[in-house]
Amino acid sequence: MPALAALTTQIPVVYGFAGSERDLLGAGLISAGVLDPVKARLLLHVLLASGAGRAYLKAAFRAASG
């Protein structure tokens, strides 16, 4: 994508704005990674129903995405 690479030299690219992925992850968001919304919601539902805590949720989503 040479055209996009060229644009990055002319237009600033900002990733750290309020509400950005970086901001939300820094605030403690647990990312679903590559899971689509339906799979992420189903996994979350099963984990919460089983009484999983935050650390287990993070590990499960990391494993499912990887």
N, CA, C and O atoms as CSV, one atom per row, in Angstrom:
chain,resi,resn,atom,element,x,y,z
A,1,MET,N,N,0.816,-1.177,0.000
A,1,MET,CA,C,0.000,0.000,0.000
A,1,MET,C,C,0.868,1.253,0.000
A,1,MET,O,O,0.857,2.021,0.962
A,2,PRO,N,N,1.603,1.455,-1.054
A,2,PRO,CA,C,2.485,2.620,-1.132
A,2,PRO,C,C,1.745,3.949,-0.992
A,2,PRO,O,O,2.281,4.902,-0.427
A,3,ALA,N,N,0.527,4.014,-1.500
A,3,ALA,CA,C,-0.228,5.267,-1.410
A,3,ALA,C,C,-0.494,5.638,0.043
A,3,ALA,O,O,-0.382,6.806,0.414
A,4,LEU,N,N,-0.848,4.649,0.873
A,4,LEU,CA,C,-1.088,4.925,2.293
A,4,LEU,C,C,0.193,5.298,3.001
A,4,LEU,O,O,0.200,6.192,3.847
A,5,ALA,N,N,1.273,4.626,2.667
A,5,ALA,CA,C,2.567,4.949,3.274
A,5,ALA,C,C,2.961,6.392,2.953
A,5,ALA,O,O,3.493,7.103,3.806
A,6,ALA,N,N,2.698,6.813,1.731
A,6,ALA,CA,C,3.016,8.185,1.336
A,6,ALA,C,C,2.168,9.191,2.121
A,6,ALA,O,O,2.665,10.245,2.519
A,7,LEU,N,N,0.910,8.871,2.340
A,7,LEU,CA,C,0.034,9.779,3.085
A,7,LEU,C,C,0.477,9.964,4.531
A,7,LEU,O,O,0.300,11.041,5.099
A,8,THR,N,N,1.049,8.927,5.129
A,8,THR,CA,C,1.466,9.044,6.531
A,8,THR,C,C,2.582,10.066,6.722
A,8,THR,O,O,2.800,10.537,7.839
A,9,THR,N,N,3.285,10.411,5.662
A,9,THR,CA,C,4.312,11.442,5.774
A,9,THR,C,C,3.714,12.838,5.708
A,9,THR,O,O,4.372,13.817,6.061
A,10,GLN,N,N,2.461,12.931,5.255
A,10,GLN,CA,C,1.798,14.224,5.091
A,10,GLN,C,C,0.705,14.483,6.126
A,10,GLN,O,O,0.401,15.634,6.438
A,11,ILE,N,N,0.117,13.411,6.657
A,11,ILE,CA,C,-1.017,13.537,7.577
A,11,ILE,C,C,-0.649,12.850,8.897
A,11,ILE,O,O,-0.263,11.681,8.897
A,12,PRO,N,N,-0.766,13.561,10.008
A,12,PRO,CA,C,-0.457,12.909,11.286
A,12,PRO,C,C,-1.476,11.821,11.597
A,12,PRO,O,O,-2.674,11.996,11.378
A,13,VAL,N,N,-0.988,10.703,12.106
A,13,VAL,CA,C,-1.852,9.596,12.496
A,13,VAL,C,C,-1.807,9.502,14.015
A,13,VAL,O,O,-0.735,9.346,14.600
A,14,VAL,N,N,-2.974,9.597,14.654
A,14,VAL,CA,C,-3.049,9.633,16.110
A,14,VAL,C,C,-3.796,8.400,16.599
A,14,VAL,O,O,-4.911,8.122,16.158
A,15,TYR,N,N,-3.172,7.663,17.515
A,15,TYR,CA,C,-3.795,6.457,18.057
A,15,TYR,C,C,-4.179,6.592,19.519
A,15,TYR,O,O,-4.921,5.750,20.027
A,16,GLY,N,N,-3.714,7.598,20.206
A,16,GLY,CA,C,-3.909,7.684,21.640
A,16,GLY,C,C,-5.013,8.616,22.090
A,16,GLY,O,O,-4.980,9.080,23.230
A,17,PHE,N,N,-5.989,8.911,21.249
A,17,PHE,CA,C,-7.049,9.847,21.634
A,17,PHE,C,C,-8.041,9.182,22.590
A,17,PHE,O,O,-8.091,7.956,22.686
A,18,ALA,N,N,-8.822,9.991,23.292
A,18,ALA,CA,C,-9.831,9.465,24.228
A,18,ALA,C,C,-10.829,8.592,23.472
A,18,ALA,O,O,-11.426,9.017,22.483
A,19,GLY,N,N,-10.994,7.372,23.954
A,19,GLY,CA,C,-11.911,6.441,23.310
A,19,GLY,C,C,-11.255,5.537,22.283
A,19,GLY,O,O,-11.902,4.648,21.730
A,20,SER,N,N,-9.960,5.764,22.024
A,20,SER,CA,C,-9.251,4.908,21.071
A,20,SER,C,C,-9.011,3.536,21.703
A,20,SER,O,O,-9.169,3.366,22.912
A,21,GLU,N,N,-8.635,2.575,20.888
A,21,GLU,CA,C,-8.353,1.238,21.418
A,21,GLU,C,C,-7.258,1.299,22.471
A,21,GLU,O,O,-7.362,0.654,23.515
A,22,ARG,N,N,-6.220,2.065,22.207
A,22,ARG,CA,C,-5.111,2.197,23.167
A,22,ARG,C,C,-5.610,2.776,24.491
A,22,ARG,O,O,-5.211,2.313,25.560
A,23,ASP,N,N,-6.474,3.779,24.423
A,23,ASP,CA,C,-7.028,4.401,25.616
A,23,ASP,C,C,-7.881,3.400,26.396
A,23,ASP,O,O,-7.765,3.298,27.618
A,24,LEU,N,N,-8.735,2.666,25.689
A,24,LEU,CA,C,-9.615,1.705,26.350
A,24,LEU,C,C,-8.835,0.546,26.964
A,24,LEU,O,O,-9.152,0.102,28.068
A,25,LEU,N,N,-7.819,0.055,26.259
A,25,LEU,CA,C,-6.994,-1.019,26.815
A,25,LEU,C,C,-6.264,-0.545,28.066
A,25,LEU,O,O,-6.123,-1.294,29.032
A,26,GLY,N,N,-5.800,0.705,28.042
A,26,GLY,CA,C,-5.134,1.280,29.209
A,26,GLY,C,C,-6.062,1.438,30.393
A,26,GLY,O,O,-5.620,1.427,31.542
A,27,ALA,N,N,-7.361,1.586,30.116
A,27,ALA,CA,C,-8.348,1.732,31.179
A,27,ALA,C,C,-8.841,0.386,31.696
A,27,ALA,O,O,-9.669,0.333,32.605
A,28,GLY,N,N,-8.329,-0.717,31.111
A,28,GLY,CA,C,-8.690,-2.031,31.622
A,28,GLY,C,C,-9.600,-2.864,30.742
A,28,GLY,O,O,-10.023,-3.948,31.146
A,29,LEU,N,N,-9.911,-2.384,29.550
A,29,LEU,CA,C,-10.743,-3.149,28.625
A,29,LEU,C,C,-10.091,-4.496,28.334
A,29,LEU,O,O,-8.874,-4.575,28.165
A,30,ILE,N,N,-10.888,-5.543,28.277
A,30,ILE,CA,C,-10.390,-6.852,27.876
A,30,ILE,C,C,-10.746,-7.013,26.405
A,30,ILE,O,O,-11.923,-7.065,26.047
A,31,SER,N,N,-9.739,-7.089,25.564
A,31,SER,CA,C,-9.956,-7.163,24.126
A,31,SER,C,C,-10.432,-8.553,23.718
A,31,SER,O,O,-9.994,-9.561,24.271
A,32,ALA,N,N,-11.330,-8.590,22.748
A,32,ALA,CA,C,-11.780,-9.869,22.189
A,32,ALA,C,C,-10.833,-10.333,21.090
A,32,ALA,O,O,-11.015,-11.411,20.526
A,33,GLY,N,N,-9.834,-9.532,20.787
A,33,GLY,CA,C,-8.858,-9.912,19.768
A,33,GLY,C,C,-9.503,-10.126,18.416
A,33,GLY,O,O,-10.201,-9.248,17.909
A,34,VAL,N,N,-9.272,-11.291,17.831
A,34,VAL,CA,C,-9.780,-11.566,16.486
A,34,VAL,C,C,-11.171,-12.204,16.503
A,34,VAL,O,O,-11.722,-12.507,15.445
A,35,LEU,N,N,-11.739,-12.408,17.689
A,35,LEU,CA,C,-13.069,-13.003,17.749
A,35,LEU,C,C,-14.107,-12.041,17.198
A,35,LEU,O,O,-14.063,-10.844,17.482
A,36,ASP,N,N,-15.044,-12.564,16.407
A,36,ASP,CA,C,-16.130,-11.706,15.937
A,36,ASP,C,C,-17.084,-11.451,17.110
A,36,ASP,O,O,-17.025,-12.162,18.114
A,37,PRO,N,N,-17.957,-10.451,16.996
A,37,PRO,CA,C,-18.811,-10.069,18.126
A,37,PRO,C,C,-19.667,-11.205,18.691
A,37,PRO,O,O,-19.829,-11.302,19.907
A,38,VAL,N,N,-20.210,-12.053,17.838
A,38,VAL,CA,C,-21.062,-13.146,18.325
A,38,VAL,C,C,-20.240,-14.136,19.151
A,38,VAL,O,O,-20.671,-14.550,20.227
A,39,LYS,N,N,-19.078,-14.513,18.663
A,39,LYS,CA,C,-18.229,-15.460,19.389
A,39,LYS,C,C,-17.725,-14.850,20.693
A,39,LYS,O,O,-17.670,-15.534,21.716
A,40,ALA,N,N,-17.361,-13.580,20.667
A,40,ALA,CA,C,-16.876,-12.913,21.873
A,40,ALA,C,C,-17.978,-12.850,22.920
A,40,ALA,O,O,-17.730,-13.091,24.102
A,41,ARG,N,N,-19.181,-12.530,22.494
A,41,ARG,CA,C,-20.299,-12.437,23.444
A,41,ARG,C,C,-20.632,-13.806,24.029
A,41,ARG,O,O,-20.902,-13.921,25.225
A,42,LEU,N,N,-20.615,-14.848,23.192
A,42,LEU,CA,C,-20.890,-16.195,23.667
A,42,LEU,C,C,-19.829,-16.654,24.669
A,42,LEU,O,O,-20.155,-17.220,25.713
A,43,LEU,N,N,-18.571,-16.407,24.346
A,43,LEU,CA,C,-17.492,-16.769,25.268
A,43,LEU,C,C,-17.650,-16.021,26.587
A,43,LEU,O,O,-17.526,-16.618,27.656
A,44,LEU,N,N,-17.919,-14.733,26.520
A,44,LEU,CA,C,-18.101,-13.937,27.731
A,44,LEU,C,C,-19.261,-14.472,28.565
A,44,LEU,O,O,-19.149,-14.589,29.785
A,45,HIS,N,N,-20.367,-14.795,27.914
A,45,HIS,CA,C,-21.547,-15.314,28.616
A,45,HIS,C,C,-21.211,-16.615,29.349
A,45,HIS,O,O,-21.548,-16.774,30.522
A,46,VAL,N,N,-20.551,-17.541,28.659
A,46,VAL,CA,C,-20.195,-18.825,29.267
A,46,VAL,C,C,-19.240,-18.622,30.442
A,46,VAL,O,O,-19.400,-19.245,31.492
A,47,LEU,N,N,-18.260,-17.760,30.265
A,47,LEU,CA,C,-17.290,-17.515,31.337
A,47,LEU,C,C,-17.942,-16.878,32.555
A,47,LEU,O,O,-17.678,-17.282,33.687
A,48,LEU,N,N,-18.791,-15.884,32.327
A,48,LEU,CA,C,-19.462,-15.225,33.449
A,48,LEU,C,C,-20.427,-16.184,34.151
A,48,LEU,O,O,-20.529,-16.177,35.378
A,49,ALA,N,N,-21.127,-17.002,33.379
A,49,ALA,CA,C,-22.062,-17.966,33.963
A,49,ALA,C,C,-21.336,-19.001,34.815
A,49,ALA,O,O,-21.904,-19.542,35.764
A,50,SER,N,N,-20.096,-19.270,34.477
A,50,SER,CA,C,-19.325,-20.244,35.247
A,50,SER,C,C,-18.649,-19.614,36.459
A,50,SER,O,O,-18.003,-20.310,37.243
A,51,GLY,N,N,-18.794,-18.309,36.615
A,51,GLY,CA,C,-18.223,-17.620,37.767
A,51,GLY,C,C,-16.777,-17.190,37.591
A,51,GLY,O,O,-16.098,-16.888,38.573
A,52,ALA,N,N,-16.298,-17.159,36.357
A,52,ALA,CA,C,-14.905,-16.787,36.091
A,52,ALA,C,C,-14.632,-15.352,36.536
A,52,ALA,O,O,-15.469,-14.464,36.373
A,53,GLY,N,N,-13.458,-15.149,37.093
A,53,GLY,CA,C,-13.025,-13.816,37.508
A,53,GLY,C,C,-12.297,-13.101,36.385
A,53,GLY,O,O,-12.090,-13.655,35.305
A,54,ARG,N,N,-11.913,-11.869,36.655
A,54,ARG,CA,C,-11.282,-11.017,35.645
A,54,ARG,C,C,-10.005,-11.636,35.069
A,54,ARG,O,O,-9.799,-11.613,33.856
A,55,ALA,N,N,-9.162,-12.180,35.922
A,55,ALA,CA,C,-7.906,-12.762,35.437
A,55,ALA,C,C,-8.181,-13.931,34.495
A,55,ALA,O,O,-7.505,-14.080,33.477
A,56,TYR,N,N,-9.162,-14.755,34.826
A,56,TYR,CA,C,-9.500,-15.890,33.969
A,56,TYR,C,C,-10.113,-15.409,32.657
A,56,TYR,O,O,-9.845,-15.983,31.601
A,57,LEU,N,N,-10.939,-14.352,32.718
A,57,LEU,CA,C,-11.520,-13.773,31.499
A,57,LEU,C,C,-10.417,-13.308,30.550
A,57,LEU,O,O,-10.440,-13.612,29.358
A,58,LYS,N,N,-9.454,-12.569,31.096
A,58,LYS,CA,C,-8.354,-12.080,30.265
A,58,LYS,C,C,-7.595,-13.227,29.622
A,58,LYS,O,O,-7.284,-13.179,28.432
A,59,ALA,N,N,-7.297,-14.256,30.400
A,59,ALA,CA,C,-6.552,-15.403,29.886
A,59,ALA,C,C,-7.356,-16.150,28.824
A,59,ALA,O,O,-6.797,-16.578,27.814
A,60,ALA,N,N,-8.637,-16.307,29.038
A,60,ALA,CA,C,-9.488,-17.031,28.095
A,60,ALA,C,C,-9.591,-16.282,26.765
A,60,ALA,O,O,-9.505,-16.896,25.702
A,61,PHE,N,N,-9.773,-14.977,26.817
A,61,PHE,CA,C,-9.862,-14.207,25.577
A,61,PHE,C,C,-8.518,-14.172,24.862
A,61,PHE,O,O,-8.469,-14.193,23.632
A,62,ARG,N,N,-7.441,-14.119,25.614
A,62,ARG,CA,C,-6.110,-14.148,25.005
A,62,ARG,C,C,-5.895,-15.494,24.290
A,62,ARG,O,O,-5.387,-15.532,23.170
A,63,ALA,N,N,-6.283,-16.586,24.943
A,63,ALA,CA,C,-6.131,-17.923,24.365
A,63,ALA,C,C,-7.025,-18.099,23.138
A,63,ALA,O,O,-6.606,-18.696,22.146
A,64,ALA,N,N,-8.253,-17.584,23.199
A,64,ALA,CA,C,-9.195,-17.730,22.092
A,64,ALA,C,C,-8.766,-16.917,20.869
A,64,ALA,O,O,-9.119,-17.247,19.736
A,65,SER,N,N,-8.007,-15.858,21.111
A,65,SER,CA,C,-7.595,-14.991,20.018
A,65,SER,C,C,-6.288,-15.428,19.367
A,65,SER,O,O,-5.918,-14.951,18.294
A,66,GLY,N,N,-5.616,-16.325,20.025
A,66,GLY,CA,C,-4.295,-16.571,19.588
A,66,GLY,C,C,-3.888,-17.739,18.869
A,66,GLY,O,O,-2.714,-17.874,18.525
